[in-house]
C-alpha cells in the first residue's frame, strides 16, 4: 500500500477500511477537493494512537522507496531507498542493501544496517546506530519483532508491510521519543516477524517432494 505526505504526493488505492477511496462514503473534503488536513482527497495518513506518545503517523511509499514517521511528541524519521536500487517485493521499502538506503532521525543521518535476511529470524534483524546508541529490530515470532536499545528490550512491533504499524511497549521500559520514531520507521520499512528455522526447513523439504 502507498501512503503520502504533503511534500511527496502519490495515489492511494484503498482507505483505512480496505475500500476504494471513491466509495468510502466519507465527505470530509474542503471546497478545493482536498481533505480537511490539506492532503489530496485520496491521501491516507492513518495515524495510530501510541500509548506513550499519542498520535503517530507512518507514511510508506513502496514505489518510490521511502518511509516517514511523524508525530507531535516524537522527532521525525525518514528512510529512503536509492533510485538505482534493485527492489524485492517482500521488502516494504524495496531493498535490504545498506548501500542503497539512508536514514535520518530529527534531520541527522544515522547508520542503518539491515541484515541480509536468509533462513534464521536473526538474519532479518535491522540495526541502527545513532551517536553512541545502538537499536535493533529483530523478529521473535511469526508476526512480530522486538525493539532493543543497547540490548535492552523496549517493546514489540508488528507490521504486515503495508505501512500500518502497531507497537506495545514493555512495562517499565524507559522509552524516549526517538526510540519510538526509530521503531515505527524500521517496522514500516522492513516489516516484522519471521518463520522459525525449523518451519522454513520443513517447507523447503516439502517443495522437493514429487507430485
C-alpha positions, 0 to 999 in steps of 0.5 A: 500500500502507498501512503503520502505526505504533503511534500511527496504526493502519490495515489492511494488505492484503498482507505483505512477500511480496505475500500476504494477511496471513491466509495468510502462514503466519507465527505470530509473534503474542503471546497478545493477537493482536498481533505480537511488536513490539506492532503489530496482527497485520496491521501491516507495518513492513518495515524495510530494512537501510541500509548506513550506518545499519542498520535503517530503517523507512518507514511510508506511509499513502496514505489518510490522507496521511502518511509516517514514517521511523524508525530507531535511528541516524537522527532521525525524519521525518514528512510529512503531507498536509492533510485538505482536500487534493485527492489524485492517485493517482500521488502516494504521499502524495496531493498535490504542493501545498506548501500542503497538506503539512508536514514535520518532521525530529527534531520541527522543521518544515522547508520542503518544496517539491515541484515541480509535476511536468509533462513534464521529470524536473526538474519532479518534483524535491522540495526541502527546506530545513532551517536553512541546508541545502538537499536535493533529490530529483530523478529521473535515470532511469526508476526512480530519483532522486538525493539532493543536499545543497547540490548535492552528490550523496549517493546514489540512491533508488528507490521504486515508491510503495508505501512500500518504499524502497531507497537506495545511497549514493555512495562517499565521500559524507559522509552524516549521519543526517538526510540519510538520514531526509530521503531515505527520507521524500521517496522514500516520499512522492513516489516516484522516477524519471521518463520522459525528455522525449523518451519522454513526447513520443513517447507523447503523439504516439502517443495522437493517432494514429487507430485 
